[in-house]
Amino acid sequence: MTTSRYDPRSPRRRITDELREKIRSGELPPGARLPGIKDLMQQFDVSYETARHAINELRAMGLVETRQGKGSYVREYEPYEWWPAVFEHRDHRADKPGPEHDAWKATVAAMGRSPRQTATPARVIPPPVVARHLGTPDGEEVIVRYRTRYVDDVPVQTADSYYPLWVAEGTLIELADGDINIPGGLMAHVGHQQVRFDDTLTIRMPTPEDQRRLDLAATGTPVAEHVRVGFNADNRPVRVIITVAPGDRNILRWQFEA
């Protein structure tokens, strides 16, 4: 046992708390191998199931990863710092003439990291929340660009943009497959510049589709769902972008005047 004093925490919680503190203090640095299940059983005088559940809890927190046949290790991936209030803001766009990146990729590259994203357009019946935000009638199609964003070859976000037909039909939004880099942004290019955003942030557990697209463990790391509705100068909604960001791969940051 690690302590002879009474401890009200459950054995599983004691293991999880001790290992988490060692990870956060640097005693167990990124890439370090955690004690094996049998070592934890002996050290904490617990059953196999208790030790296994403690490791699984650390995995769900995004602190460790288990390698088949090799044990569990402290994750080496550095989370991506995302600034939702700055992203796409006209005063902070980085996709000026010259750079080969769009606004998101340029921001990631400026951090000294390697960005990549896939983008696939389609016509779909939108989810009800999207139809409500865009004001489209039930059953009316919209155009969507499905995106998965990678930082250092790790999927960090899905970012799916939905557009009403009157905005996107027949434009690059619908016709261009893959990444598009247009200084000033795609919406401005097609004549529907966004002048106002309405953002909502929700924390939830991932869906099976989130797990598939973001390669999340079956145990399920919580995700942040960021919904942004963009409005044009006539105060009409012209785009809804839904970004899903796993909690262990993203740090969301804001800065504003007090």
ABEGO torsion letter per residue (X at the ends): XABABBBABBAAAAAAAAAAAAAAAGABBBGBBBBBAAAAAAAAGBBAAAAAAAAAAAAAAGABBBBBGAEBBBBABBBBBBBAAABGBAAABABBBGBABBAAAAAAAAAGBBBBBBBBBBBBBBBAAAAAAAGBBBGBBBBBBBBBBBBGGBBABBBBBBBBAAAABGBAAAABBEBBBBBGEAAAAAGBBBABBBBBBBBBBBBAAAAAAAGBBAAEBBBBBBBBBBBBAAGBBABBBBBBBBAAABBBBBBBBX
